[in-house]
Structures are given as C-alpha cells and as structure tokens.
Amino acid sequence: MKKRPSIFHVIWRILIAFFSLTCCWTIAFFFMNYLYRHFHYVPPIYVRELINFHIGLFMMGAVIQLLAKIGRWRDKQMEFFHLMKKSIEQITNGDFNVKLEAVSVNSPFYELAESINRMARELNEMEQMRQEFVSNVSHEIQSPLTSIIGFAHALKNEKLSAEQRAHYLHIIETESKRLSKLSDNLLKLTSLESDHHPYEPKRYRLDQQLKNIVLACEPQWLEKELEMDISLEKTEITADKDLLDQVWMNLLHNSIKFTPKYGTISIQLGKSDSKVHVIISDTGIGMSEEEKMHMFERFYKADRSRNRTGGGNGLGLAIVKKIVSMHNGDIKVETEKGKGTAITVSIPAGE
C-alpha cells in the first residue's frame, strides 16, 4: 500500500511548480523583448502577453520533461545498483547463478554488468571444478582404503594359510602404494598449478636424458618383451631437467602399460625451427576420439579396468600437460583404437 504524501510535501511541490513557471515566464518575457528590439517591432500588449504565456508554458513543459527523464534515469540507476548489490550478496553467499539482464547495451553500466556476469560464470565453473575434484579425490582414496580395511580385517582370521596371508599382505602393500602415489601426484599437480613451483632451466643433453629414462624403465619393458626402437639425434636444450624427467617417465610408462606383450615402442628425437620434437609411439591399444579429447583431464581414465590394475590415478597426463605448458611447448596426439598411439612433445630448444 502506497503512503500518501504529507501536506508539507504537497505545498513544497506547489511552490516548486510556481517558482518554475515564474522563471520560465520571466525568461520568455526578456527573450521576446530582446527580439522585439532587434527587429524593431512591438506588437500590442495582449499579443505580447499571449506570446509570453505560450512560450513560458512551452518552456515549463520542456523543463518538466527534462526533470522526468532525469528522474527516470535516476530510478534506473537506483534499480541497477539494487540489482548489483543483490547479485554481489548472492556471490558472497556462494550462489554463483547470477545474471544481470536489466541493462541495455547503450547503458554506461553495461560493461560493469557484463563484468559481474562474467565473474559469476567463472566462479560457478571454478566451484563445479572444485566439487568434481573433491568427488574424484574422494573416490580415488576410498577404493584403496576399502581394500586395505577389508583385507586387514581378513588377516585377523587365524585359520588363514601362510599363502593366503601373504597374498592379502601383498594386496594391502599394493593399495598403500597406490594411495602414496595418488598423494604424491596431487601435491605435485597442486604445486605445478601454483605460481611458486621452482622452475630452474639449464643447458643439458636431451638425448642423454631420454636414454637414461629408457634404461630406468628396462625392467618393465623387458618383462613384456617389448621391442624398443630408439632414434635420438644429439640435442642440447635449455629446460628444467627434473620437470622434463617426469614428462618422459610418465609418457614411457603409459606406452609400456598399454602395449601388449611383444609390441613395439619407438622414441625419436629431432630438431626443427628452433624447437625440439620428441615422439613416443607404440603399437598399443590406442584410443577413440572421445578418449583422446579428455586424456589430459585430471582423473580421466580411458580404460578404467586396466588403469585400476596398473595402479594409475588419472593424474600423470595432467602433470605432463602442465609441465609442457610451463616450457611454452605443445603436445600433439595421434591415435587409433586398436592400432596404437603417437605423442609428439615440442618445446623450444632455448639458448
């Protein structure tokens, strides 16, 4: 229910209207007198008063229209400020489903409204990513914990044979290693995504680094009797050696993991256009286009059953992608389901 204006407000409005009309009529009077003198023509008094009255009335109408426009503009301003205040309060309370729509493109506040909308969208995306991240971490932790608790409980059975007891202990040890690796990768990825991770580039032989990685993985590829096709051109590079160690180790481990027995893994190193190119290819199980699109996402696993037995947690390739980006490089993936995968890492050689 609207509140009725008080007598004081009514009188005040009448006085303002009277004052405005007086001012407009006075302006009209002096303006017309100036014109009469300028053109040396003075009409009769009645005509002069009539002209002054109409011009004053017209000016009064123009002033009223102007004041009304200013009032409407002020009301729109206040409406926008109220909407903006409400939107910011929503965002402060954790509700990021905010969109300011009551602003036209020509409004001086359009860019401000768009900035608030963009901030809300980005915060909403970050919140969804955070929830998904927490959900994925919880899932990855819960699985090995369930196994550890289950088999630890089973070990309490005194009737277990020595062979069964050793088997259960082996599973507990494997799952504990999975948990440790998950924790290590999470800390590593978090550190890489911060602005404080140490980045210490130095000049070194990349071909020698790749040879050392292949030799470090020798037990794994010998166990599966894989053929290693190595072609490494003598190459020097300026980069963070420790970080790139993780890149080559992760990529080679993946190739070994997903290549069947008696398969082939190829590692080639070359240089062109001030960049070095490392190509690690295999004759493994390959990926579909959909799997390829998501392969660098955190916790994504193309083959979950195989990854589970291999102890993977879906963070290795996310770490690879981040380290390559830190070196201003890029990764190209060529793959076909059932025929293998070739990953090309290209990074600047530096000076």
RADA-V94421 format. One record per residue. N is the residue number from 1. NEAR is the number of other C-alpha atoms within 12 Angstrom. Layout:
n:N near:NEAR
n:N near:NEAR
This chain:
n:1 near:3
n:2 near:4
n:3 near:5
n:4 near:9
n:5 near:11
n:6 near:10
n:7 near:10
n:8 near:11
n:9 near:12
n:10 near:13
n:11 near:13
n:12 near:14
n:13 near:15
n:14 near:14
n:15 near:14
n:16 near:16
n:17 near:20
n:18 near:16
n:19 near:15
n:20 near:24
n:21 near:27
n:22 near:20
n:23 near:22
n:24 near:27
n:25 near:28
n:26 near:22
n:27 near:22
n:28 near:27
n:29 near:26
n:30 near:20
n:31 near:19
n:32 near:28
n:33 near:22
n:34 near:15
n:35 near:16
n:36 near:17
n:37 near:13
n:38 near:11
n:39 near:11
n:40 near:11
n:41 near:13
n:42 near:17
n:43 near:18
n:44 near:11
n:45 near:12
n:46 near:11
n:47 near:13
n:48 near:24
n:49 near:22
n:50 near:18
n:51 near:23
n:52 near:29
n:53 near:24
n:54 near:20
n:55 near:25
n:56 near:28
n:57 near:27
n:58 near:20
n:59 near:24
n:60 near:28
n:61 near:19
n:62 near:17
n:63 near:19
n:64 near:19
n:65 near:14
n:66 near:14
n:67 near:16
n:68 near:14
n:69 near:14
n:70 near:14
n:71 near:14
n:72 near:14
n:73 near:16
n:74 near:14
n:75 near:14
n:76 near:21
n:77 near:20
n:78 near:16
n:79 near:19
n:80 near:25
n:81 near:20
n:82 near:16
n:83 near:24
n:84 near:30
n:85 near:18
n:86 near:20
n:87 near:27
n:88 near:25
n:89 near:18
n:90 near:20
n:91 near:25
n:92 near:16
n:93 near:12
n:94 near:17
n:95 near:20
n:96 near:27
n:97 near:25
n:98 near:30
n:99 near:26
n:100 near:31
n:101 near:21
n:102 near:22
n:103 near:23
n:104 near:16
n:105 near:13
n:106 near:10
n:107 near:17
n:108 near:15
n:109 near:24
n:110 near:20
n:111 near:17
n:112 near:21
n:113 near:29
n:114 near:23
n:115 near:19
n:116 near:29
n:117 near:27
n:118 near:20
n:119 near:23
n:120 near:28
n:121 near:21
n:122 near:18
n:123 near:22
n:124 near:22
n:125 near:17
n:126 near:16
n:127 near:19
n:128 near:18
n:129 near:17
n:130 near:15
n:131 near:14
n:132 near:18
n:133 near:22
n:134 near:18
n:135 near:16
n:136 near:24
n:137 near:26
n:138 near:20
n:139 near:18
n:140 near:34
n:141 near:26
n:142 near:21
n:143 near:23
n:144 near:32
n:145 near:24
n:146 near:20
n:147 near:25
n:148 near:26
n:149 near:21
n:150 near:20
n:151 near:27
n:152 near:24
n:153 near:17
n:154 near:22
n:155 near:24
n:156 near:16
n:157 near:15
n:158 near:11
n:159 near:11
n:160 near:17
n:161 near:14
n:162 near:13
n:163 near:12
n:164 near:18
n:165 near:21
n:166 near:17
n:167 near:18
n:168 near:26
n:169 near:25
n:170 near:19
n:171 near:27
n:172 near:27
n:173 near:22
n:174 near:24
n:175 near:33
n:176 near:26
n:177 near:22
n:178 near:30
n:179 near:29
n:180 near:21
n:181 near:23
n:182 near:31
n:183 near:20
n:184 near:18
n:185 near:28
n:186 near:28
n:187 near:17
n:188 near:25
n:189 near:29
n:190 near:20
n:191 near:19
n:192 near:24
n:193 near:20
n:194 near:14
n:195 near:11
n:196 near:11
n:197 near:18
n:198 near:17
n:199 near:20
n:200 near:16
n:201 near:20
n:202 near:19
n:203 near:17
n:204 near:22
n:205 near:23
n:206 near:34
n:207 near:29
n:208 near:22
n:209 near:32
n:210 near:36
n:211 near:27
n:212 near:18
n:213 near:29
n:214 near:34
n:215 near:18
n:216 near:18
n:217 near:26
n:218 near:21
n:219 near:15
n:220 near:26
n:221 near:31
n:222 near:20
n:223 near:17
n:224 near:22
n:225 near:18
n:226 near:27
n:227 near:26
n:228 near:30
n:229 near:21
n:230 near:25
n:231 near:23
n:232 near:27
n:233 near:22
n:234 near:19
n:235 near:29
n:236 near:29
n:237 near:31
n:238 near:24
n:239 near:31
n:240 near:28
n:241 near:29
n:242 near:20
n:243 near:31
n:244 near:37
n:245 near:28
n:246 near:29
n:247 near:38
n:248 near:40
n:249 near:31
n:250 near:30
n:251 near:41
n:252 near:42
n:253 near:32
n:254 near:43
n:255 near:38
n:256 near:39
n:257 near:33
n:258 near:39
n:259 near:33
n:260 near:26
n:261 near:22
n:262 near:19
n:263 near:27
n:264 near:31
n:265 near:38
n:266 near:32
n:267 near:32
n:268 near:31
n:269 near:35
n:270 near:29
n:271 near:25
n:272 near:15
n:273 near:12
n:274 near:18
n:275 near:26
n:276 near:34
n:277 near:33
n:278 near:41
n:279 near:33
n:280 near:43
n:281 near:40
n:282 near:43
n:283 near:33
n:284 near:30
n:285 near:29
n:286 near:31
n:287 near:28
n:288 near:21
n:289 near:16
n:290 near:16
n:291 near:23
n:292 near:25
n:293 near:17
n:294 near:21
n:295 near:31
n:296 near:27
n:297 near:26
n:298 near:33
n:299 near:34
n:300 near:28
n:301 near:31
n:302 near:30
n:303 near:25
n:304 near:18
n:305 near:13
n:306 near:19
n:307 near:23
n:308 near:22
n:309 near:17
n:310 near:22
n:311 near:30
n:312 near:35
n:313 near:42
n:314 near:36
n:315 near:39
n:316 near:36
n:317 near:36
n:318 near:32
n:319 near:37
n:320 near:38
n:321 near:38
n:322 near:31
n:323 near:38
n:324 near:33
n:325 near:22
n:326 near:27
n:327 near:30
n:328 near:19
n:329 near:26
n:330 near:23
n:331 near:30
n:332 near:24
n:333 near:31
n:334 near:25
n:335 near:27
n:336 near:21
n:337 near:21
n:338 near:16
n:339 near:21
n:340 near:29
n:341 near:35
n:342 near:33
n:343 near:37
n:344 near:31
n:345 near:35
n:346 near:33
n:347 near:36
n:348 near:28
n:349 near:29
n:350 near:22
n:351 near:14
